[in-house]
Amino acid sequence: MRDAVIVEAVRTPVGRRKGTLAGVHPVDLSARVLTALAERSGIDPALVDDVVWGCVSQVGEQSWNIARNAVLAAGWPESVPGTSIDRQCGSSQQALHFAAAAVVSGQCDVVVAGGVEAMTRVPMGSSVGHDVGTPFGPQVLARYDGVEGVTPGPLPFNQGVGAELIAQRYGFGRTQLDEYALASHAKAAAAQDAGLFVDEIVPVPVEGGTFDADEGIRRDTSLAKLGELPTPFRPDGVVTAGSASQISDGSAAMLVTTSEKARELGLTPIARVYATALAAADPVLMLTAPMPATEKVLAKAGLGIDDIGVFEVNEAFAPVPLAWLKDTGADPERVNPRGGAIALGHPLGGSGARLMTTLLGAMRAGGHRYGLQTMCEGGGMANATVLELLGS
């Protein structure tokens, strides 16, 4: 029976908005990881059947099918196709799901899955356009005039509002969220200092030198500093920019094939895509679907929460992993052990592949047989993936 294995995974360092990667075109950012993927694996790019690329704001420099443009920018053969997909924040995790499905079904033998977002150059929300009206029709808005048990009245479809509602529903206070954010920065700084990101990062040439380390980590932050930040989503709220993921620039990619094809090509698989799942939930709360997605993927895998050695739960906002922990009962020490998007950043279309590259590194370092990743997504959706470590 055909399976799906990941034989290589790479990412760029994540840049702050208007930071070191601000001068790098998203096509070139994507091409950088494609080139590194081929170099590190040793595969002939001509063997790649498809490049499936996540990107949320597919407008401007990220339009006209950025996947195909990245292939050409990388100097890969013109015979290699590419397609761009948008499942909001989970776009490049979904790219992996599509790649795995393609090789398992026999439609392809070798697929690259990844994504990019240059949020400095193509700002979040720019794909909505101007003077086009709300993306939500009256029938949709009429269905959601409040969330039972947490707030009255009509609500906008806004992830920040969703984070506030989750905090209200679960009883998370401002200090608890700030403490979580502070811990994310501390874990990321410790991982960076220990060189744990070095193997997964491909340096990016930039004006004046080379960019090779995530720059969102705030080593000088404190509870006092976090406590001074305003609450933009509600005047009396608890969520701030400090307890939210950072707007970022970055890209990541994975090489996916079958065990049989890997042997034929002399490639060594890192992990098997053991199970995948999707879920959708309340679009106003927006960020709660990782819980049912986790339940579904564990059921598919025939595993329990305690069977998973390490988790990546995207830190879109601090209430998301905190609510996920409360609902699943997972060991907090196994969740985002190298920090998360609050510290490392969240380049939307590239984040799923970035998290998975980091997850693979943590699995290998700790000898964890199983790892699980889940991400909340705009519109109230989520992806979940279980990986099985191989060769250890």
C-alpha positions in Angstrom: 0.0 0.0 0.0 1.3 3.4 -0.9 2.1 5.9 1.9 3.2 9.5 2.1 6.5 10.4 3.7 8.4 13.7 4.2 12.0 13.4 3.2 13.1 17.0 3.7 11.7 20.2 5.2 13.3 23.7 5.2 12.2 27.2 6.1 13.5 30.7 5.9 14.0 32.6 9.1 10.9 34.6 9.9 11.1 38.3 9.6 9.2 41.0 11.4 6.9 43.3 9.5 9.0 46.0 7.9 12.0 44.0 9.1 15.0 42.3 7.4 12.9 40.5 4.8 10.9 43.6 3.7 13.1 44.0 0.6 12.6 40.4 -0.6 9.9 39.6 -3.1 7.6 36.7 -2.0 8.4 34.8 -5.2 12.1 35.0 -4.4 11.4 34.1 -0.8 9.6 31.0 -2.1 12.3 30.2 -4.6 14.9 30.3 -1.8 13.3 27.3 0.0 12.6 25.4 -3.2 16.3 25.7 -4.1 17.4 24.6 -0.6 14.9 21.7 -0.7 16.5 20.3 -3.8 20.1 21.0 -2.6 19.5 19.3 0.8 17.7 16.3 -0.5 19.7 15.9 -3.7 16.6 15.3 -5.8 16.5 16.4 -9.4 13.8 19.1 -9.5 12.6 17.6 -12.9 11.2 14.7 -10.9 8.8 16.9 -9.0 5.2 16.3 -10.3 3.7 19.3 -8.6 4.4 22.2 -6.2 1.4 22.9 -4.0 1.9 26.4 -2.4 -0.1 28.0 0.4 -0.7 31.8 0.2 -3.5 33.7 1.8 -3.3 37.2 0.1 -3.1 36.2 -3.5 -2.9 39.7 -4.9 -0.2 42.0 -6.1 3.2 40.4 -5.8 1.5 37.2 -4.6 -0.9 36.9 -7.5 -0.8 35.1 -10.8 -0.2 31.7 -9.2 2.8 32.3 -7.0 3.6 28.6 -6.9 4.4 28.5 -10.6 6.4 31.8 -10.4 8.4 30.4 -7.6 9.3 27.3 -9.6 10.6 29.5 -12.4 12.4 31.8 -10.1 14.2 28.8 -8.5 15.5 27.9 -12.0 13.6 24.6 -11.9 12.7 23.0 -15.2 9.7 24.5 -17.0 8.1 21.1 -16.9 7.4 21.5 -13.2 3.9 22.8 -12.5 2.6 24.6 -9.4 -0.7 25.6 -7.9 -1.5 28.1 -5.1 -4.1 27.4 -2.4 -5.8 29.3 0.3 -7.1 27.7 3.5 -6.3 30.9 5.4 -3.7 30.4 8.2 -3.6 26.6 7.5 -2.8 27.0 3.8 0.6 25.3 3.7 -0.5 22.6 6.2 -3.4 21.9 3.7 -0.7 21.9 1.0 0.9 18.9 2.8 -2.5 17.2 3.0 -3.0 17.6 -0.7 0.5 16.4 -1.4 0.1 13.4 0.8 -3.3 12.5 -0.9 -1.7 12.9 -4.4 1.2 10.4 -3.7 -1.0 7.9 -1.7 -3.5 7.8 -4.5 -0.9 7.4 -7.2 -1.7 10.7 -9.0 1.9 11.9 -8.3 5.1 10.4 -7.0 6.9 13.5 -5.8 5.3 16.7 -4.6 6.6 19.8 -2.9 4.2 21.3 -0.3 4.8 24.6 1.3 3.8 28.3 1.3 4.8 31.9 1.7 3.5 35.2 3.0 5.3 38.5 2.7 3.0 40.5 4.9 5.2 43.6 4.8 4.9 43.8 1.0 1.3 42.4 0.6 -0.5 43.5 3.8 -3.1 41.3 5.4 -6.5 42.0 4.0 -5.2 43.5 0.8 -6.9 40.8 -1.3 -10.3 42.1 -0.1 -10.0 45.0 -2.5 -11.7 48.4 -2.3 -15.4 49.3 -2.7 -16.4 45.7 -3.2 -18.7 45.4 -0.1 -18.5 43.0 2.8 -17.5 39.4 1.9 -20.4 38.2 4.1 -23.9 38.3 2.6 -27.0 39.3 4.6 -28.1 35.7 4.9 -24.8 34.7 6.5 -24.7 37.7 8.9 -28.3 37.1 9.9 -27.3 33.6 11.2 -24.8 35.0 13.7 -26.2 37.8 15.8 -24.3 36.8 18.9 -22.7 33.9 20.7 -24.7 32.2 23.3 -23.4 32.5 26.8 -20.7 35.1 26.1 -22.1 38.2 24.5 -25.2 39.8 23.2 -25.8 41.6 19.9 -24.4 41.4 16.4 -20.7 40.7 16.0 -18.1 41.3 13.2 -16.3 38.3 11.8 -12.9 39.1 13.3 -10.3 36.8 14.6 -9.4 39.3 17.4 -13.0 39.4 18.5 -13.0 35.6 18.4 -10.0 35.5 20.6 -11.7 37.8 23.1 -14.8 35.6 23.1 -12.8 32.5 23.7 -11.0 34.1 26.6 -14.4 35.1 28.0 -15.9 31.7 27.5 -13.0 29.9 29.2 -12.4 32.5 31.9 -8.9 33.5 30.8 -7.7 36.7 32.3 -5.3 39.3 31.0 -2.4 38.1 33.3 -2.8 34.5 32.2 -2.6 35.5 28.5 0.4 37.7 29.1 2.2 35.0 31.0 1.6 32.6 28.1 3.0 35.1 25.7 6.1 35.7 27.9 6.7 31.9 28.0 6.5 31.7 24.2 9.3 34.3 23.9 11.4 32.6 26.6 11.0 29.1 24.9 11.9 30.5 21.5 14.9 32.4 22.8 16.2 29.3 24.5 15.7 27.2 21.4 17.5 29.9 19.3 20.4 30.1 21.8 20.7 26.3 21.8 20.9 26.2 18.0 17.8 24.2 17.6 16.5 26.1 14.6 19.8 26.1 12.7 19.2 22.8 10.7 15.7 23.8 9.6 16.6 27.3 8.4 18.0 28.3 5.1 19.7 31.7 5.2 18.3 34.4 2.9 20.6 36.8 1.1 19.5 40.4 1.9 21.0 43.8 1.3 24.1 44.1 3.3 24.5 40.4 4.2 22.6 37.3 5.1 19.5 36.8 7.2 19.7 33.5 9.1 17.7 33.9 12.4 14.1 34.6 13.4 13.9 38.2 14.5 10.5 38.3 16.2 11.7 37.0 19.5 11.6 39.7 22.2 14.2 38.9 24.8 13.6 42.1 26.7 9.9 41.8 27.2 8.3 41.3 30.6 4.9 41.0 32.3 5.1 44.7 33.1 5.7 45.7 29.5 3.0 43.3 28.2 0.6 44.7 30.7 1.0 48.2 29.3 -0.3 47.3 25.8 -3.8 48.3 24.8 -6.6 45.9 24.0 -7.6 46.8 20.4 -10.5 44.4 20.0 -12.5 45.4 23.1 -12.1 48.4 25.3 -12.4 46.1 28.4 -10.7 43.2 26.7 -7.8 41.0 27.5 -6.1 40.3 24.2 -3.3 42.6 23.0 -0.7 42.6 20.3 1.6 41.0 22.8 -0.6 38.0 23.2 -1.3 37.7 19.5 0.8 36.2 16.7 3.2 38.6 14.9 2.6 39.9 11.4 5.6 38.4 9.6 7.4 37.5 6.4 8.6 34.0 5.6 8.4 30.8 3.6 8.8 27.0 4.2 8.6 23.8 2.1 8.6 20.0 2.4 9.4 17.3 -0.1 6.8 14.6 -0.1 6.9 11.1 -1.8 6.2 7.5 -1.0 8.5 5.1 0.9 8.9 3.1 -2.2 9.8 6.1 -4.4 12.2 7.3 -1.7 14.1 4.0 -1.8 14.2 4.1 -5.6 15.7 7.7 -5.5 18.0 7.0 -2.6 16.2 9.4 -0.2 15.8 8.9 3.5 12.3 9.6 4.9 12.1 11.6 8.1 8.5 11.0 8.9 5.3 9.4 7.6 2.1 11.4 7.2 0.2 9.1 9.6 -3.2 10.8 9.6 -4.9 14.0 8.5 -8.2 15.7 9.4 -10.2 18.8 8.9 -12.8 20.4 11.0 -15.0 23.5 11.1 -16.8 25.2 13.9 -18.5 28.5 14.9 -17.2 31.2 12.5 -17.7 34.0 15.0 -15.6 32.4 17.7 -13.5 31.6 14.6 -10.6 29.9 16.4 -12.1 26.8 18.2 -11.9 24.2 15.3 -8.5 22.8 16.4 -10.3 21.0 19.2 -12.6 18.9 17.0 -9.8 18.6 14.4 -7.6 17.1 17.0 -10.3 14.7 18.1 -10.9 13.6 14.6 -7.2 13.1 13.6 -6.5 11.1 16.8 -9.5 8.8 16.1 -8.2 8.3 12.5 -4.8 7.5 13.8 -6.0 5.2 16.6 -4.1 7.2 19.1 -4.8 9.0 22.4 -3.6 12.4 23.4 -0.9 10.9 25.7 0.6 8.9 22.7 1.7 12.2 21.1 5.3 13.2 22.1 5.2 16.8 20.9 2.5 19.2 19.6 2.5 22.3 17.5 -0.6 24.3 18.1 -0.5 27.6 16.3 -0.4 30.6 18.6 -2.7 32.8 16.5 -3.7 34.3 19.9 -2.9 33.1 23.4 -6.5 31.9 24.1 -6.3 29.4 21.3 -3.6 27.0 22.7 -4.8 27.7 26.2 -8.4 26.6 25.3 -7.0 23.7 23.3 -5.0 22.5 26.3 -8.0 22.8 28.6 -10.3 20.8 26.2 -7.8 18.1 25.3 -6.0 17.6 28.6 -2.6 17.5 26.8 0.6 17.9 28.7 1.5 21.7 28.4 5.2 20.8 28.4 4.8 19.0 25.1 3.1 21.9 23.4 5.2 24.3 21.3 8.4 23.5 23.2 10.4 25.8 20.9 8.0 28.7 21.2 5.2 29.6 18.8 3.8 32.3 16.5 3.6 34.9 19.4 7.4 34.9 19.5 8.4 33.5 16.1 5.8 35.1 13.9 3.0 34.0 11.6 3.6 34.5 7.9 0.1 33.3 7.1 0.4 31.1 4.0 3.8 29.8 5.1 3.0 29.1 8.7 1.7 25.5 8.3 4.9 24.4 6.7 7.0 26.4 9.2 5.3 24.8 12.2 5.7 21.4 10.6 9.4 21.9 9.9 9.9 22.9 13.5 7.7 19.9 14.6 9.9 17.5 12.7 13.0 19.0 14.3 11.5 18.5 17.8 10.4 15.0 17.0 13.9 14.0 15.8 15.7 15.7 18.7 13.5 14.0 21.3 13.0 10.7 19.6 9.2 11.2 19.7 7.4 8.6 17.5 4.3 10.7 17.0 3.8 14.4 16.6 0.6 16.4 16.1 0.0 19.8 14.5 -3.2 21.8 14.4 -4.0 25.3 13.3 -7.0 27.5 13.6 -8.1 29.2 10.3 -10.2 32.1 9.2 -13.9 31.3 8.9 -13.8 28.8 11.8 -11.8 26.0 10.3 -8.8 23.9 11.3 -6.3 21.3 9.9 -4.8 18.6 12.1 -1.9 16.3 11.1 -0.3 13.4 12.9 3.3 12.5 11.8 5.2 9.3 12.6 8.9 9.5 13.0 10.9 7.0 10.9 14.4 5.7 11.1 15.1 6.3 14.7 
